[in-house]
C-alpha cells in the first residue's frame, strides 16, 4: 500500500509538470505546425528569473513568481517577433524554424552560463514543511505544484473553448488560410500562442526550481519529456496532451517504485513505441482537419 501511494503521488507530481511543459508545445504545433526546440530554455528563464528576484533582489515570493512567468513570456515574444515571424510562410520555413529555435536555445543557455556561472542553484520552497501519509513523505511544495498545474491546465482549456482569442487560436489551428480570409489576424494569434506557451514553460521552471537544482542545461530533460508527452498524446491535441502527461507521469513513477529508477526511461520509451505502433497518431491523435 505504501509503494502504491508513493507511485501515485510521484506520478501526479511528475504529470503536472509534464502537462505544463507539453501544453505549450502542443499549442505551438497546433497553430504554427512548428516544434519549438527553445522550449527548455524558456523553462530555464522562469527558474533563473525567480531565483534572481528572491535572492539578489530580495522580492516577496508572489511577485517573484509573476516576474518568472513574465520573463519567460517576454523571451517567447522576442523569439516569435524577431525570428519566427521573419521566416514564417517562406519556402522551407519549417526546417528554418527548427534551426532558429535551436539557435535561440543556445543563445539563452550561453547567456545564463555567462550571467550565473556553471554552479547549480536552488531556490527555497514556496511553502515549507511536510507530512507523512501511509509512511510516504509529502511536501507542501509538491502539493502546491500539483494544485497550480491542475488549475493552469483547467484555465487553459477554458480559455481555448470559451474566450474570443481562444476560439481564434482553434480556428487558425484547424485551417489557417480560411481563418485569415475570415478576418482573423493570424500573426497576432501566433504571437499570443508563443507568449502563452513560453509563460507555461516559465511557470514550470519557477515551480520546479525549488524541487530540482538549476543549471544552464537544466531545461533539456523537461523539454525531452514534454516532447514525449506531446507525441504520445497526439500532436495538436490539448486533451491528449493532458491525458498523456498524467499517464506518462504515473507510468514513470510506477516503474521507478516497483522496478527501480534504471528502468524508468527505457520502459517509458518502450511503452511509447508500442503505443505508436498501435496508434500512429498518438493517444488522441487528430487528422490534419481538426486541431486543439
Buried (B, 14 or more C-beta within 10 A) or exposed (E): EEEEBBBBBBBBBBBBBBBBBBBBBBBBBBBBBBBBBBBBBBBBBBBBBBBBBBEEEEBEBEEBBBBBBBBBBBBBBEBBBEBBBEBBEEEEBEEBBBEBBEBBBEEBBEBBEEEBEEEEBEBEBBEEEEEEEEEBEBBBBBBBBBEBBBEBBEEBBEBBEEEEBBBBBBBBBBBBEEBBEEEBEBEEBBBBBBBBBBBBBBBBBBBBBBBBEBBBEBBBEBBEBBBBBBBBBBBBBBBBBBBBBBBBBBBBBBBBBEEEEEBBBEBBEEBBEEBBEEEEBBBBBBEEEEBB
